[in-house]
Each structure stands twice: as structure tokens, then as C-alpha cells.
């Protein structure tokens, strides 16, 4: 029974759930970036090169006489750059928010009743001495 309880505590921890959410969001983000690169950026950037080579698709860019498809490689490099840039911007914004939260110090908590009583006792003893 201890093993099941430990596994349940592990599986429901915030870190595991956060990781699961991150993986799902990452997969969705990957689809968005792939579409952005394949459908918008690559055609906009490489259309002149494709027209000059009399090609209609980036995957048709191959080294003649080989199976090396450098067009697909170019597409993947563009995808990587966009993902890296996006993550950099997101992390930079998050870090700025964290710095703002850390910069505004919270007010120190009010002393408890025990601390107030101890302070009064200390002051009375100091007067007697």
C-alpha cells in the first residue's frame, strides 16, 4: 500500500503536472511554428529562389544526382530559429515580471502577541536593571 501512496503523491505533485502541461503546450506550439514556417515564412523568403530554380516546393530542392534534400534542411533551420527566438522572448518577459515582483518588497509581518508581550517584559526588566 505504501508504494501506491508514494506513486500517487509523486504523480499529483505540481512539478509533474506542470511538466505534462508544458509538453502538451509545446506540441501545440510546434504545430503552430511548423505551419508558420511551411506556409508563410518559407514561401515568402524562398519564393524568388524557388522560381529561379523552376521549383514549386521547397522539398524539391535536392543536390542533383543524390538524395540530399537541402530544401527540407533549410526549412528545419528556419523552424529552429523561430522557436529559439520565441522561447527567448517568452523567457525574457517572464524574467522581467519576476524581477518586478522581487523588486517590490512586501511589508514585514506585524509582531505576534507573544512577541509584543516579550518585548514589554524585556523593557520592564531593562528599567529595573
Backbone as CSV, one residue per row, in Angstrom:
resi,resn,N_x,N_y,N_z,CA_x,CA_y,CA_z,C_x,C_y,C_z
1,UNK,0.823,-1.195,0.000,0.000,0.000,0.000,0.864,1.254,0.000
2,UNK,2.050,1.200,0.606,2.938,2.346,0.669,3.421,2.767,-0.709
3,UNK,3.659,1.777,-1.591,4.137,2.080,-2.932,3.096,2.862,-3.711
4,UNK,1.837,2.442,-3.622,0.761,3.117,-4.339,0.591,4.541,-3.821
5,UNK,0.687,4.716,-2.508,0.548,6.047,-1.918,1.685,6.949,-2.383
6,UNK,2.912,6.429,-2.376,4.055,7.222,-2.823,3.923,7.593,-4.294
7,UNK,3.468,6.629,-5.125,3.293,6.917,-6.543,2.228,7.982,-6.751
8,UNK,1.134,7.895,-6.004,0.059,8.883,-6.118,0.579,10.270,-5.744
9,UNK,1.344,10.378,-4.668,1.904,11.664,-4.267,2.848,12.209,-5.342
10,UNK,3.635,11.311,-5.932,4.554,11.732,-6.980,3.802,12.216,-8.220
11,UNK,2.793,11.460,-8.623,2.069,11.764,-9.859,1.236,13.030,-9.746
12,UNK,0.856,13.412,-8.553,-0.010,14.575,-8.398,0.775,15.805,-7.953
13,UNK,2.080,15.684,-7.828,2.898,16.835,-7.455,2.776,17.915,-8.521
14,UNK,2.961,19.152,-8.113,2.864,20.268,-9.031,3.870,20.187,-10.167
15,UNK,5.083,19.731,-9.886,6.111,19.681,-10.925,5.733,18.716,-12.044
16,UNK,5.172,17.575,-11.690,4.798,16.595,-12.708,3.658,17.142,-13.552
17,UNK,2.686,17.756,-12.914,1.565,18.324,-13.655,2.032,19.485,-14.534
18,UNK,2.923,20.311,-14.017,3.462,21.412,-14.812,4.198,20.882,-16.038
19,UNK,4.954,19.809,-15.849,5.679,19.222,-16.967,4.715,18.675,-18.016
20,UNK,3.652,18.021,-17.577,2.666,17.480,-18.510,2.015,18.606,-19.309
21,UNK,1.660,19.682,-18.641,1.062,20.826,-19.326,2.061,21.420,-20.317
22,UNK,3.318,21.523,-19.924,4.344,22.082,-20.807,4.519,21.230,-22.061
23,UNK,4.460,19.919,-21.918,4.621,19.036,-23.079,3.456,19.219,-24.045
24,UNK,2.243,19.292,-23.517,1.071,19.461,-24.376,1.125,20.817,-25.081
25,UNK,1.434,21.864,-24.342,1.519,23.192,-24.949,2.664,23.236,-25.957
26,UNK,3.778,22.589,-25.639,4.902,22.539,-26.570,4.535,21.853,-27.876
27,UNK,3.768,20.781,-27.788,3.339,20.086,-29.006,2.432,20.980,-29.844
28,UNK,1.522,21.683,-29.186,0.645,22.595,-29.914,1.447,23.741,-30.527
29,UNK,2.396,24.269,-29.769,3.241,25.360,-30.257,4.065,24.893,-31.454
30,UNK,4.520,23.656,-31.414,5.296,23.106,-32.516,4.475,23.094,-33.806
31,UNK,3.203,22.729,-33.700,2.328,22.737,-34.879,2.146,24.131,-35.448
32,UNK,2.005,25.111,-34.543,1.845,26.493,-34.980,3.107,26.971,-35.689
33,UNK,4.256,26.688,-35.108,5.517,27.130,-35.708,5.749,26.436,-37.041
34,UNK,5.445,25.151,-37.116,5.622,24.420,-38.371,4.756,25.033,-39.466
35,UNK,3.516,25.343,-39.141,2.641,25.974,-40.120,3.152,27.357,-40.512
36,UNK,3.613,28.122,-39.524,4.150,29.458,-39.811,5.328,29.379,-40.769
37,UNK,6.227,28.440,-40.507,7.418,28.317,-41.361,7.053,27.761,-42.729
38,UNK,6.292,26.660,-42.763,5.989,25.996,-44.027,5.032,26.794,-44.912
39,UNK,4.075,27.474,-44.296,3.023,28.115,-45.077,3.203,29.615,-45.292
40,UNK,3.996,30.269,-44.429,4.105,31.726,-44.545,5.547,32.169,-44.805
41,UNK,6.446,31.853,-43.877,7.801,32.409,-43.964,8.609,31.801,-45.107
42,UNK,8.627,30.484,-45.193,9.430,29.837,-46.230,8.991,30.267,-47.628
43,UNK,7.697,30.247,-47.929,7.314,30.729,-49.267,7.667,32.199,-49.495
44,UNK,7.509,33.022,-48.459,7.804,34.446,-48.628,9.288,34.684,-48.838
45,UNK,10.117,33.955,-48.110,11.560,34.171,-48.188,12.168,33.470,-49.397
46,UNK,11.708,32.263,-49.660,12.371,31.463,-50.688,11.645,31.429,-52.034
47,UNK,10.540,32.149,-52.179,9.816,32.125,-53.455,10.704,32.566,-54.617
48,UNK,11.472,33.641,-54.468,12.357,34.008,-55.594,13.356,32.907,-55.942
49,UNK,13.901,32.257,-54.924,14.867,31.180,-55.189,14.182,29.988,-55.840
50,UNK,12.986,29.666,-55.381,12.260,28.540,-55.981,11.900,28.839,-57.435
51,UNK,11.469,30.095,-57.712,11.117,30.453,-59.098,12.352,30.404,-59.993
52,UNK,13.489,30.839,-59.460,14.720,30.817,-60.257,15.135,29.394,-60.575
53,UNK,14.838,28.470,-59.656,15.200,27.063,-59.880,14.088,26.287,-60.569
54,UNK,13.005,26.982,-60.950,11.833,26.349,-61.579,11.261,25.240,-60.704
55,UNK,11.120,25.528,-59.406,10.553,24.572,-58.464,9.298,25.169,-57.846
56,UNK,8.396,24.290,-57.419,7.179,24.789,-56.777,7.150,24.485,-55.284
57,UNK,8.032,23.605,-54.834,8.021,23.196,-53.436,9.460,23.157,-52.914
58,UNK,9.615,23.533,-51.647,10.945,23.559,-51.040,11.565,22.163,-50.966
59,UNK,10.729,21.136,-50.809,11.270,19.781,-50.701,11.861,19.291,-52.020
60,UNK,11.595,20.004,-53.111,12.167,19.623,-54.399,13.612,20.106,-54.553
61,UNK,14.077,20.921,-53.602,15.472,21.368,-53.659,16.378,20.213,-53.239
62,UNK,17.026,19.615,-54.190,17.937,18.497,-53.923,19.231,18.725,-54.695
63,UNK,20.281,18.107,-54.188,21.544,18.145,-54.923,21.413,17.134,-56.060
64,UNK,21.603,17.575,-57.296,21.411,16.662,-58.435,22.257,15.396,-58.315
65,UNK,21.627,14.278,-58.617,22.322,13.001,-58.599,22.427,12.376,-57.214
66,UNK,21.837,13.022,-56.196,21.869,12.471,-54.834,20.461,12.534,-54.239
67,UNK,20.336,12.000,-53.040,19.057,12.054,-52.332,19.094,13.117,-51.233
68,UNK,20.059,14.022,-51.323,20.210,15.058,-50.296,19.212,16.174,-50.575
69,UNK,18.257,16.318,-49.644,17.204,17.336,-49.787,17.550,18.528,-48.901
70,UNK,18.310,19.426,-49.413,18.708,20.572,-48.607,17.572,21.577,-48.428
71,UNK,16.543,21.489,-49.234,15.370,22.353,-49.055,14.672,22.063,-47.739
72,UNK,14.522,20.792,-47.396,13.931,20.420,-46.110,14.818,20.861,-44.957
73,UNK,16.123,20.784,-45.143,17.054,21.227,-44.113,16.903,22.729,-43.869
74,UNK,16.804,23.507,-44.926,16.611,24.950,-44.783,15.329,25.239,-44.012
75,UNK,14.280,24.503,-44.323,13.001,24.679,-43.623,13.147,24.373,-42.139
76,UNK,13.873,23.323,-41.789,14.068,22.961,-40.386,14.928,23.990,-39.655
77,UNK,15.921,24.548,-40.334,16.751,25.590,-39.724,15.908,26.822,-39.426
78,UNK,15.051,27.202,-40.359,14.160,28.342,-40.135,13.234,28.059,-38.964
79,UNK,12.697,26.848,-38.889,11.823,26.470,-37.761,12.566,26.589,-36.438
80,UNK,13.785,26.093,-36.396,14.569,26.154,-35.167,14.808,27.592,-34.741
81,UNK,15.171,28.444,-35.679,15.440,29.848,-35.347,14.186,30.517,-34.803
82,UNK,13.049,30.253,-35.401,11.796,30.862,-34.932,11.448,30.359,-33.540
83,UNK,11.593,29.059,-33.295,11.290,28.503,-31.968,12.238,29.076,-30.931
84,UNK,13.528,29.118,-31.239,14.504,29.655,-30.288,14.221,31.124,-29.988
85,UNK,13.910,31.899,-31.009,13.596,33.314,-30.806,12.329,33.477,-29.973
86,UNK,11.317,32.678,-30.257,10.068,32.751,-29.497,10.294,32.421,-28.031
87,UNK,11.043,31.364,-27.761,11.323,30.989,-26.377,12.149,32.062,-25.680
88,UNK,13.097,32.659,-26.388,13.897,33.731,-25.808,13.012,34.903,-25.392
89,UNK,12.094,35.292,-26.265,11.199,36.407,-25.952,10.301,36.058,-24.769
90,UNK,9.753,34.858,-24.753,8.864,34.443,-23.661,9.617,34.431,-22.341
91,UNK,10.801,33.849,-22.319,11.585,33.761,-21.077,12.015,35.153,-20.620
92,UNK,12.358,36.028,-21.558,12.737,37.391,-21.198,11.574,38.124,-20.535
93,UNK,10.387,37.975,-21.080,9.202,38.626,-20.499,8.909,38.061,-19.116
94,UNK,8.986,36.751,-18.970,8.730,36.126,-17.665,9.755,36.604,-16.643
95,UNK,11.018,36.680,-17.029,12.058,37.152,-16.102,11.829,38.598,-15.691
96,UNK,11.337,39.435,-16.595,11.040,40.825,-16.244,9.927,40.883,-15.205
97,UNK,8.896,40.042,-15.378,7.809,40.009,-14.398,8.321,39.538,-13.047
98,UNK,9.200,38.545,-13.050,9.758,38.047,-11.784,10.586,39.117,-11.095
99,UNK,11.380,39.875,-11.859,12.192,40.940,-11.278,11.312,42.017,-10.668
100,UNK,10.201,42.337,-11.333,9.287,43.347,-10.794,8.663,42.877,-9.489
101,UNK,8.334,41.598,-9.403,7.752,41.062,-8.168,8.783,41.075,-7.043
102,UNK,10.031,40.740,-7.368,11.081,40.720,-6.351,11.471,42.132,-5.931
103,UNK,11.365,43.097,-6.838,11.783,44.460,-6.542,10.859,45.147,-5.540
104,UNK,9.598,44.794,-5.540,8.657,45.403,-4.602,8.606,44.544,-3.340
105,UNK,9.349,44.964,-2.301,9.361,44.148,-1.082,8.024,44.265,-0.351
106,UNK,7.632,43.169,0.217,6.391,43.181,0.976,6.664,43.726,2.375
107,UNK,5.630,44.268,2.984,5.771,44.835,4.322,6.060,43.704,5.303
108,UNK,6.931,43.967,6.267,7.222,42.913,7.238,5.961,42.587,8.042
109,UNK,5.813,41.329,8.421,4.604,40.957,9.152,4.560,41.638,10.524
110,UNK,3.364,41.916,10.968,3.186,42.547,12.280,3.626,41.566,13.366
111,UNK,4.179,42.083,14.470,4.621,41.176,15.533,3.425,40.452,16.157
112,UNK,3.680,39.225,16.547,2.624,38.431,17.168,2.400,38.895,18.604
113,UNK,1.342,38.407,19.200,1.032,38.774,20.585,2.160,38.344,21.517
114,UNK,2.729,37.189,21.242,3.826,36.702,22.075,5.044,37.625,21.982
115,UNK,5.343,38.074,20.775,6.478,38.969,20.600,6.248,40.302,21.313
116,UNK,5.023,40.802,21.245,4.701,42.056,21.932,4.870,41.900,23.439
117,UNK,4.362,40.786,23.989,4.489,40.541,25.431,5.952,40.394,25.831
118,UNK,6.710,39.675,25.033,8.126,39.503,25.346,8.870,40.838,25.278
119,UNK,8.503,41.673,24.330,9.120,43.000,24.239,8.801,43.828,25.485
120,UNK,7.556,43.775,25.943,7.165,44.522,27.147,7.928,44.012,28.376
121,UNK,8.040,42.676,28.481,8.764,42.105,29.610,10.231,42.533,29.551
122,UNK,10.829,42.506,28.360,12.218,42.934,28.201,12.396,44.387,28.630
123,UNK,11.473,45.230,28.210,11.568,46.659,28.560,11.424,46.882,30.063
124,UNK,10.504,46.129,30.711,10.329,46.248,32.164,11.580,45.797,32.890
125,UNK,12.158,44.686,32.446,13.393,44.192,33.084,14.550,45.156,32.855
126,UNK,14.579,45.791,31.689,15.645,46.736,31.410,15.527,47.973,32.318
127,UNK,14.303,48.384,32.629,14.089,49.536,33.514,14.517,49.206,34.960
128,UNK,14.256,47.994,35.388,14.615,47.589,36.755,16.120,47.500,36.920
129,UNK,16.821,47.133,35.879,18.257,46.946,35.989,18.977,48.219,35.913
